[in-house]
């Protein structure tokens, strides 16, 4: 799928250019993870990891797959990369971005949408 919206292209390129954001995205492709897990696995300071995760969520490159509530009432999110692969090319002075959607995420969002639609 070609991504042509300038703000989304910019967000993807910035996410890929930043080392921490790239590590976060790569670790969240195969499986949804908490911010704490991503921080620990990628040796990213926790505060930096939270900051990058919020930036990636705002640009919809990272998505919330599930919200967990512990028996103690603590709430945390499991996050997943929205894309499985991204290809950036330059063609005639124009930057083109092609992305492969992370199908697991797309399917879960579709099911959630259908569930919400049926509940109306």
N, C-alpha and C positions, 0 to 999 in steps of 0.2 A: 504494500500500500504506500503510495507516495504521499508524503506530508508536505503540504504547500503553504499552510498558514504560517506567516512569518514569525509570530510569537512562539509557536510550537517548535518551529525549526531552530530558532534561537535558543530555546530552553533545552532542546536535545543536544545541540552542539556544545552548549555550556556544561551540561551534565556530563557529557563524554570527555570534555577537556579537563575537568577537575578530577584529580586523582581520587579523592575520597568519595565523591559522587559516583564515579565509575566503579569503584570497589563495591559500593552499596548496591548499585544496579546489578552488577554481575552476580553478587551473592544472592540476590532476590529473584533471579530468573527461575531456577528449578523448584524453589520451595519458598513459601511465605515465612518470614522471620520477624521477630521483634527487633526494635531498635537496639536493645541491649545485646541481643545475639549478634547482630551485624557489627556492632561496635567491638565486641570481643573477638569475633572471627577475623576481622580485618585490621585489628590493632589501630582503631580510630578512637580518639578521645570521645567519651560519651556525649559531652556538650556539643562537640563538632558534628558528631553523627546525628544528633537530634536536629541541629540547624540545617544540615544538608538534606535530611529526610523531609523536613518541612518544605524546603525549596523544591524538592522533587515531587512532593505531593501537590503543591500549588500549581506546578506545571503539568501535572497529570502524567508524569513519566513513571511514577511510583503510585500504586493504588493500595487502599486498605482492602485486604481480602477477608479478614475476619476480626471481630472484636471479642476479646476474651474477658470474662469477669471471674476473678478468683473467688474461692469461698470466703475470703476476707473482705470482698467487695472492691478489690483493686481492679481497675480496668486497664487493659493494654491492647494494642493493635498488632496484628500480623500483617506485614506489608509484602507486596510482590511487585516486581518490575512489570510494567504494562507491555513491554516489548521484549521479544526473544532475541531479535537481531536488528541492528541499525546499520545502514550503509550510507555514507555521505560522499557525494561526488561533486566535482566542479565541471560544469559544461557550458562553454561559451560565456564565462563570467558569471554564471548563475549557480548557486549552491542548490543541489538536489538532495533530498533526504528520503530514502526508502526504508521502511520499517516492517518487520514481521511481528504481528501482534502475538503476545503470549497467550495462546489459545486457552490455556487453563483459566486465566483471569477473565478473558472475554466470555467464556462459557458461564462462569460463575456470576458475572455481572448480568448476563442475559437472563439466567434463571432467577436472579434476585429481582430484576425488572418485571419479569412475568408474574412472580409471586406478589409483588406490590400492586401490579395492575389488576390481578384477580381479586385482591383484598378490597378494592374500592367498591 
